[in-house]
Structure formats: structure tokens, C-alpha cells
């Protein structure tokens, strides 16, 4: 935002008016009957176009034939002294007066100078006061999601009209009645928008160089991609992972969610993020011992700096996180006739899925390729009766299975009958 200094007409500058009122043309002579020379025409329609610390005065004369140049007089509110401020070198009808101070009033008058250096009567005074002026968009916010932006106009009392446009030459703009707060519709298309203002102040004063402010129009947000590493292999608890949400905008907020977990991502060069402010949000994540996922979707979310929420995007790969295999239970068995009673200690796994009981007839070891004789889904069930006929040797082993289908086998028990 650019801050400007401008001026306003002021009627209450009484001291200035007193200082410049009275006869402003005389001639010293010892000859009481000598006539004053005919003065050149007095300038009329004195006006000013002002900038931060200067005023460009403009005037007219009815007849230019008797004019050779002009003199500009100034009376300031600090000293109330009228002095010659500047002179044109020829018959020019404008003059830039620089070096004016803020919060100070100035009364300007212009006099014509004719042949032989005869100076005419000074014009009616134009009184202006230098003040800070400017324009602010949306209360100085950096972003807007709406093309209709609020405009706060900083101008003195006595300002009557304002021009607003997106181009500094105000092409196509029309003067509007001045109010301190207005609405302005910026052009279509996201990006930086500039708004320029000029003021018209009562008493023939108009601002010159435009005041300006800018704002970023940001009406939508989107996510390019969502992904995570490592790409291959088994992810187990304790593994270091990296999650990524790629966008085109830094300064927003991004996250990923899976299996009830929500992780905030960063774009400030911390927490595993490599480059600050590149629009790629990331997070280095060490998988806790109690977190698991089985073919889970990883969903990315993003809100840009303007507050736009991007449509959520799901990663193209599913996520499986394996916890440590379950702890084994202790197995025991007793035989009574054709019945074999098998019992075991209860599992303490939080992600318990089932017990799977296997047996084999003969010698050797029992694994999950042998005969499955029972699947028990209640963790509190800790016994089973198997019925076998005839004599022989029977081997039993029970496996604890978790929600990720990881299993751990117990000890093997042998029954001979």
C-alpha cells in the first residue's frame, strides 16, 4: 500500500486571509499628479493539482497580449508572511510549487507582469492545506476471496468526489460522490489487483499522482498430489515416514488423515519439511507403537492463505502399517478317552482378532499349514475340547492373530494315547 500526502481547501484560514487582504499594487512617486501605468490583466480561475508535497497551480487571463510573465506569491499559516514564491519565465499558465509541508496551510496568488516590468493586481487567493491522504483495501488485508473489495479512503473534509480505477490513468473511470468507505469490483482472474484513487476537493483543488493500494485476489485452492514414503516394503511401528501434500500456494494449512489419525503438515523448513515456502507441505512421522492401518486411504486437506478450502484428494496408494506381531500364549492339553482338553493363557493384545488352533498327527512341528481345527474370535475364551478316536500321537499349537493378520504361535503340546 502506498501512503500519499495531499491537501484540502480550507475556509477557516482567517489569519492567512487577513495577511493577504488589502492593496497589493502601488507605486512610489513624488509627483502627486502622475498616473499609475495601466496594469496587465489579473489572473482568474486559479486552481491547484496537488501531490505528496507539491502543488501545481493553474490559472487563466482574459487577454494575453499585455502579459510577459507571471509571479506567484505565497502566504503560509506558520509565519503569515506573504512573499514571492516563484516566477514564470514566459507566458505560461501553470507552475509547480514544491517543498510544501504537511499540516500547513498555504494561500497562493498569481499576478501578471506586463511590458516594462509593470505588475498587475494579484488574483483571488487559493488556500490549500497539505494533509496525509491515501487508500486502503479490505482493511489492509493481504488476500481477498471476493472480487468486491471494500475501499477505505483517507481524505480531508471538503473532499467532494473520487475516481477509482485499476489503471493509473483512470481510463473509463467516472467521478463518484466521495464517501470514506466504498466498494470496488476488481477484474476477473486470481492475482495481484491494484486500485488507484484521485480526489476532488472543494475550492479548485484536485490530486495529481494517484494514490494506490494492492490486494491479492485468491478465489480457489487445489491440491496437486498426496503421497508418502517409504514407497515399498513393510511399514511397521517405529518406522520413519514422510507425508506430502503438494500445492501451488505457500502460507496455507495442510494435513493428511488415515485410520483415525490426522497429521498436520508444514511448509516452513521444520518437522521434516525441506524447503520453506515452496507450496509443498510435508511432515516426518515416526509411527507410534499403538498405530496400525490395513489398506487405509490417505486423504490430503488444504486451506490456502485466503481461507479457500481445496477439494480433498486421496493418495493413489493404500497404506498398511503393521504393529509388532502379537505376543504368544502358553498352551496346555490333557486327554480323557477320546476327548482332549486344550487350554491356554488369554492374549493381552489390543488389536486381537482371533485364536487359531492347529493339530498334526505324528511327530514333528505344528505350523499354519497343518489342520485348522478351530477359529475362536473371543479373546476371553481360553479352552477347547477336541475329539479324536483311536490310539496315536497328537500335536497341538495355537496362534494369536491380530487385526493386520500377523500371527504368533504358542508352544507345541503332545498328547499320546
C-alpha positions as CSV (number, residue, x, y, z in Angstrom):
1,X,0.0,0.0,0.0
2,X,1.3,3.5,-0.8
3,X,0.6,6.3,1.5
4,X,0.2,9.8,0.0
5,X,0.2,13.3,1.3
6,X,-2.4,15.6,-0.1
7,X,-4.2,18.9,0.5
8,X,-7.6,20.4,1.0
9,X,-9.2,23.8,0.7
10,X,-9.8,25.4,4.0
11,X,-12.0,28.4,4.5
12,X,-11.1,28.9,8.1
13,X,-7.6,30.1,7.5
14,X,-8.5,33.5,8.8
15,X,-5.0,34.6,9.6
16,X,-4.0,33.9,6.0
17,X,-6.8,35.9,4.6
18,X,-6.0,38.8,6.9
19,X,-2.4,38.7,5.8
20,X,-3.1,38.8,2.1
21,X,-6.1,41.2,2.2
22,X,-5.5,44.8,1.2
23,X,-3.8,46.8,-1.6
24,X,-1.3,44.7,-3.5
25,X,-0.3,47.2,-6.1
26,X,1.3,50.6,-5.6
27,X,4.0,52.9,-7.0
28,X,6.3,55.3,-5.1
29,X,6.3,58.8,-6.7
30,X,6.9,62.4,-5.5
31,X,4.7,63.6,-8.3
32,X,1.2,63.7,-7.0
33,X,-0.4,64.1,-10.4
34,X,1.4,61.2,-12.0
35,X,-0.9,58.4,-13.0
36,X,-0.2,54.7,-12.4
37,X,0.6,52.7,-15.5
38,X,-2.2,50.5,-16.9
39,X,-1.8,47.1,-15.2
40,X,-1.9,43.9,-17.2
41,X,-5.0,41.7,-16.7
42,X,-5.5,40.0,-13.4
43,X,-5.3,36.1,-13.4
44,X,-8.6,34.4,-12.8
45,X,-9.8,30.8,-12.1
46,X,-6.8,29.9,-10.0
47,X,-6.8,26.2,-9.2
48,X,-4.4,23.5,-8.0
49,X,-3.5,19.9,-8.6
50,X,-1.6,18.6,-5.6
51,X,0.7,15.7,-4.8
52,X,2.6,14.5,-1.7
53,X,4.5,17.7,-1.1
54,X,3.8,20.0,-4.0
55,X,1.0,21.8,-5.8
56,X,0.7,22.6,-9.5
57,X,-1.1,25.9,-9.8
58,X,-3.2,26.7,-12.9
59,X,-4.8,30.0,-14.0
60,X,-6.2,32.0,-16.9
61,X,-6.2,35.6,-18.1
62,X,-8.7,37.3,-20.4
63,X,-6.1,39.0,-22.6
64,X,-2.6,37.6,-23.0
65,X,-1.3,40.4,-25.3
66,X,-0.1,42.6,-22.5
67,X,1.4,39.8,-20.4
68,X,5.1,38.8,-20.4
69,X,5.2,36.5,-17.4
70,X,3.6,35.7,-14.1
71,X,4.6,36.0,-10.4
72,X,3.4,33.5,-7.7
73,X,3.0,34.7,-4.1
74,X,2.6,32.5,-1.1
75,X,1.4,33.2,2.4
76,X,1.8,30.3,4.8
77,X,0.0,29.6,8.1
78,X,3.2,29.3,10.1
79,X,4.5,32.9,9.6
80,X,1.6,34.7,7.9
81,X,4.2,36.4,5.8
82,X,3.4,37.0,2.1
83,X,6.4,36.5,-0.2
84,X,7.3,36.0,-3.8
85,X,7.5,32.2,-4.2
86,X,8.2,31.8,-7.9
87,X,8.1,33.4,-11.4
88,X,7.4,32.0,-14.8
89,X,10.0,32.7,-17.5
90,X,7.3,33.4,-20.1
91,X,3.6,33.4,-20.6
92,X,2.9,30.0,-19.0
93,X,-0.4,29.2,-17.3
94,X,0.8,26.7,-14.7
95,X,3.6,26.3,-12.2
96,X,4.8,23.5,-9.9
97,X,5.3,24.7,-6.3
98,X,7.4,22.1,-4.5
99,X,8.6,21.7,-0.9
100,X,5.3,22.2,0.8
101,X,4.9,20.8,4.3
102,X,2.3,18.5,5.8
103,X,-0.3,20.0,8.2
104,X,0.4,23.5,7.0
105,X,-1.9,25.8,5.1
106,X,-0.8,27.9,2.1
107,X,-2.5,30.8,0.3
108,X,-1.5,31.2,-3.3
109,X,-1.9,34.3,-5.5
110,X,-0.8,34.9,-9.1
111,X,-0.1,38.4,-10.6
112,X,0.6,39.2,-14.3
113,X,3.7,41.1,-15.3
114,X,3.5,43.3,-18.4
115,X,5.8,45.4,-20.5
116,X,8.4,47.4,-18.6
117,X,8.0,45.1,-15.6
118,X,4.7,46.6,-14.6
119,X,2.9,44.1,-12.2
120,X,-0.8,43.9,-12.1
121,X,-3.2,43.0,-9.4
122,X,-2.9,39.7,-7.7
123,X,-5.6,37.0,-8.2
124,X,-8.1,36.0,-5.6
125,X,-6.3,33.7,-3.1
126,X,-6.4,30.0,-3.3
127,X,-6.0,28.4,0.1
128,X,-4.9,24.8,0.4
129,X,-3.8,22.7,3.3
130,X,-1.3,19.8,3.0
131,X,-2.6,16.6,4.6
132,X,-2.0,12.9,4.6
133,X,-4.2,11.1,2.1
134,X,-4.4,7.6,0.8
135,X,-6.4,4.5,0.1
136,X,-6.6,1.1,1.8
137,X,-8.2,-2.1,0.5
138,X,-10.1,-4.5,2.8
139,X,-8.6,-3.0,5.9
140,X,-5.1,-3.7,4.7
141,X,-5.7,-7.5,4.3
142,X,-3.2,-9.3,2.1
143,X,-5.8,-11.5,0.4
144,X,-9.4,-11.4,-0.6
145,X,-11.6,-14.2,-1.9
146,X,-14.2,-11.8,-3.3
147,X,-13.9,-9.6,-6.3
148,X,-16.0,-6.9,-4.5
149,X,-13.4,-5.4,-2.1
150,X,-14.0,-2.7,0.5
151,X,-12.1,0.5,0.0
152,X,-11.2,2.8,2.8
153,X,-10.5,6.4,1.5
154,X,-8.3,8.7,3.5
155,X,-9.1,12.3,2.6
156,X,-9.8,15.6,4.4
157,X,-13.1,17.3,5.0
158,X,-14.1,19.2,1.9
159,X,-13.4,16.3,-0.4
160,X,-16.3,16.1,-2.8
161,X,-15.5,13.4,-5.4
162,X,-13.3,10.4,-6.0
163,X,-12.1,8.5,-9.0
164,X,-11.4,4.8,-8.6
165,X,-9.8,2.5,-11.3
166,X,-7.4,-0.4,-11.7
167,X,-5.2,1.6,-14.1
168,X,-3.2,4.7,-13.0
169,X,-4.5,6.8,-16.0
170,X,-8.1,6.1,-14.9
171,X,-9.3,5.1,-18.3
172,X,-13.0,4.5,-18.3
173,X,-13.4,5.7,-14.7
174,X,-16.1,8.3,-13.7
175,X,-16.1,10.7,-10.7
176,X,-18.2,9.4,-7.8
177,X,-19.5,11.3,-4.8
178,X,-17.0,10.9,-2.1
179,X,-17.6,8.8,1.0
180,X,-14.9,7.4,3.3
181,X,-15.9,3.8,2.6
182,X,-16.8,2.4,-0.8
183,X,-16.9,-1.0,-2.6
184,X,-15.0,-1.7,-5.7
185,X,-15.2,-4.7,-8.0
186,X,-11.8,-5.8,-9.3
187,X,-11.2,-7.6,-12.6
188,X,-11.6,-11.3,-13.0
189,X,-8.7,-13.7,-12.5
190,X,-6.7,-14.5,-9.4
191,X,-3.6,-12.5,-8.7
192,X,-2.5,-9.1,-7.5
193,X,-5.0,-6.3,-8.0
194,X,-4.1,-2.6,-7.9
195,X,-6.7,0.1,-7.2
196,X,-5.9,3.7,-7.8
197,X,-7.7,6.8,-6.4
198,X,-7.8,10.5,-7.1
199,X,-9.7,13.2,-5.1
200,X,-11.5,16.3,-6.0
201,X,-11.6,18.9,-3.1
202,X,-13.8,21.9,-2.8
203,X,-12.1,25.2,-3.8
204,X,-10.5,24.2,-7.1
205,X,-8.0,21.6,-5.6
206,X,-7.5,18.2,-7.3
207,X,-5.0,15.5,-6.6
208,X,-2.4,14.7,-9.2
209,X,-0.4,11.4,-8.9
210,X,-2.9,8.7,-7.9
211,X,-3.0,7.0,-4.5
212,X,-2.8,3.3,-4.7
213,X,-3.1,0.0,-2.8
214,X,-3.0,-3.6,-3.8
215,X,-4.5,-6.9,-2.7
216,X,-4.2,-10.5,-3.9
217,X,-7.4,-12.0,-5.3
218,X,-7.4,-15.7,-4.4
219,X,-10.8,-17.3,-5.1
220,X,-9.9,-21.0,-5.1
221,X,-7.5,-23.6,-3.8
222,X,-6.5,-27.0,-5.0
223,X,-4.1,-29.9,-4.3
224,X,-1.8,-31.2,-6.9
225,X,-1.0,-34.6,-5.3
226,X,-0.8,-36.5,-2.0
227,X,1.9,-39.1,-1.4
228,X,4.0,-40.7,1.3
229,X,7.3,-42.6,1.7
230,X,8.7,-45.2,2.0
231,X,7.2,-46.4,-1.3
232,X,7.9,-50.1,-1.0
233,X,8.4,-52.6,1.8
234,X,6.6,-53.2,5.0
235,X,5.9,-50.3,7.2
236,X,5.9,-51.2,10.9
237,X,5.6,-49.3,14.1
238,X,8.8,-47.3,14.8
239,X,9.3,-46.7,11.0
240,X,10.1,-43.1,10.0
241,X,7.6,-42.0,7.3
242,X,7.2,-38.7,5.3
243,X,3.8,-37.4,4.2
244,X,3.4,-34.8,1.4
245,X,0.7,-32.6,0.1
246,X,1.7,-30.7,-3.0
247,X,0.0,-27.3,-3.7
248,X,0.8,-24.2,-5.6
249,X,0.4,-21.8,-2.6
250,X,2.7,-21.3,0.4
251,X,1.3,-19.8,3.6
252,X,-1.7,-22.1,4.0
253,X,-2.5,-25.1,6.2
254,X,-2.3,-28.8,5.1
255,X,-2.9,-32.2,6.7
256,X,-3.3,-35.9,6.0
257,X,-5.7,-38.3,7.6
258,X,-5.7,-42.1,7.7
259,X,-7.2,-44.8,10.1
260,X,-8.4,-42.2,12.6
261,X,-5.1,-40.3,12.6
262,X,-4.8,-36.7,11.4
263,X,-1.3,-35.2,10.9
264,X,-0.5,-31.5,10.4
265,X,2.0,-30.8,7.6
266,X,4.5,-28.0,7.4
267,X,5.9,-25.7,4.7
268,X,8.4,-23.7,6.9
269,X,11.5,-25.8,6.7
270,X,10.7,-27.6,10.0
271,X,9.4,-31.0,11.1
272,X,10.9,-32.7,8.0
273,X,10.0,-30.1,5.5
274,X,13.0,-29.4,3.3
275,X,12.2,-26.0,1.6
276,X,10.5,-23.1,3.3
277,X,7.6,-21.6,1.4
278,X,7.6,-23.7,-1.8
279,X,3.9,-24.9,-1.5
280,X,5.0,-28.5,-0.8
281,X,3.7,-29.3,2.7
282,X,5.4,-32.3,4.5
283,X,5.9,-34.0,7.8
284,X,8.4,-36.5,9.1
285,X,6.4,-39.1,11.1
286,X,7.7,-41.8,13.4
287,X,4.9,-44.4,13.6
288,X,3.9,-44.9,17.3
289,X,3.6,-48.4,18.7
290,X,-0.1,-48.2,19.0
291,X,-0.9,-47.1,15.4
292,X,-1.8,-49.6,12.7
293,X,-3.5,-49.4,9.3
294,X,-4.7,-52.0,6.9
295,X,-5.1,-50.9,3.3
296,X,-6.1,-47.4,4.6
297,X,-6.8,-44.4,2.4
298,X,-4.5,-41.4,3.0
299,X,-6.6,-38.2,2.4
300,X,-5.0,-34.8,2.0
301,X,-6.6,-31.5,3.0
302,X,-5.5,-27.9,2.3
303,X,-6.7,-24.4,3.1
304,X,-4.9,-21.6,1.4
305,X,-3.9,-18.2,2.9
306,X,-7.1,-16.6,1.7
307,X,-9.3,-19.2,3.5
308,X,-10.3,-21.2,0.4
309,X,-10.6,-24.9,1.1
310,X,-9.3,-27.2,-1.6
311,X,-11.3,-30.4,-2.5
312,X,-9.8,-33.2,-0.6
313,X,-7.6,-35.6,-2.5
314,X,-6.9,-39.3,-1.8
315,X,-3.5,-40.7,-2.3
316,X,-3.2,-43.2,-5.1
317,X,-1.7,-45.8,-2.8
318,X,-3.2,-47.5,0.2
319,X,-1.3,-47.5,3.5
320,X,-0.7,-50.6,5.7
321,X,1.2,-50.1,9.0
322,X,2.0,-53.3,10.8
323,X,2.4,-53.3,14.6
324,X,4.7,-55.7,16.3
325,X,3.5,-59.3,16.0
326,X,1.3,-60.4,18.9
327,X,2.8,-62.0,21.9
328,X,2.3,-65.8,22.1
329,X,0.1,-67.5,24.7
330,X,1.0,-70.7,26.7
331,X,-0.7,-73.9,25.6
332,X,-1.6,-77.0,27.7
333,X,-3.5,-80.2,27.0
334,X,-4.9,-83.3,28.8
335,X,-6.6,-86.4,27.5
336,X,-9.6,-88.3,28.8
337,X,-10.7,-91.1,26.5
338,X,-11.4,-89.8,23.0
339,X,-11.5,-86.2,24.3
340,X,-8.5,-83.9,24.5
341,X,-9.0,-80.8,26.6
342,X,-6.8,-77.9,25.3
343,X,-6.4,-74.7,27.3
344,X,-4.2,-71.6,27.0
345,X,-3.5,-68.3,28.7
346,X,-5.5,-65.2,27.5
347,X,-4.0,-62.8,25.0
348,X,-3.3,-59.2,26.1
349,X,-3.2,-57.8,22.5
350,X,-5.3,-54.6,22.0
351,X,-5.7,-55.4,18.3
352,X,-6.6,-59.0,18.9
353,X,-8.6,-60.7,16.1
354,X,-8.7,-64.4,16.8
355,X,-7.2,-67.6,18.1
356,X,-6.4,-70.3,15.5
357,X,-5.9,-73.9,16.8
358,X,-3.9,-76.3,14.6
359,X,-3.1,-80.0,15.1
360,X,-1.0,-82.7,13.5
361,X,-0.9,-86.5,14.0
362,X,2.5,-88.0,14.3
363,X,5.9,-86.3,15.1
364,X,7.5,-83.0,14.1
365,X,6.3,-79.4,14.5
366,X,2.9,-77.8,14.0
367,X,2.5,-74.7,11.9
368,X,-0.2,-72.8,10.0
369,X,0.0,-75.3,7.1
370,X,-1.4,-78.1,9.3
371,X,-5.0,-78.9,10.0
372,X,-7.0,-75.9,11.4
373,X,-9.5,-77.3,13.8
374,X,-10.9,-74.2,15.3
375,X,-11.1,-70.4,15.0
376,X,-12.0,-68.6,18.2
377,X,-12.9,-64.9,18.0
378,X,-13.4,-64.2,21.7
379,X,-10.2,-63.2,23.5
380,X,-11.7,-64.4,26.8
381,X,-12.3,-67.9,25.5
382,X,-9.3,-69.9,26.6
383,X,-10.2,-73.6,26.2
384,X,-11.3,-76.1,23.5
385,X,-12.2,-79.8,23.6
386,X,-11.0,-81.9,20.6
387,X,-12.4,-85.4,20.0
388,X,-10.0,-88.0,18.3
389,X,-10.6,-91.7,18.1
390,X,-8.1,-94.5,18.3
391,X,-4.5,-94.6,19.5
392,X,-1.8,-92.3,18.3
393,X,0.3,-89.2,18.9
394,X,-1.4,-85.8,18.5
395,X,0.4,-82.4,18.4
396,X,-1.4,-79.1,19.1
397,X,-0.4,-75.4,18.7
398,X,-2.4,-72.2,18.9
399,X,-1.7,-68.9,17.0
400,X,-2.7,-65.5,18.2
401,X,-3.8,-63.3,15.1
402,X,-4.1,-59.5,15.2
403,X,-6.1,-57.2,13.0
404,X,-3.4,-56.9,10.4
405,X,-3.3,-60.8,10.1
406,X,0.0,-61.0,11.9
407,X,0.3,-64.2,13.9
408,X,2.5,-65.7,16.6
409,X,2.4,-69.4,17.6
410,X,2.4,-70.8,21.1
411,X,4.4,-73.7,22.4
412,X,3.6,-77.2,21.0
413,X,1.9,-79.8,23.2
414,X,1.9,-83.5,22.5
415,X,-0.8,-86.0,23.5
416,X,-0.1,-89.7,23.2
417,X,-2.8,-92.2,23.8
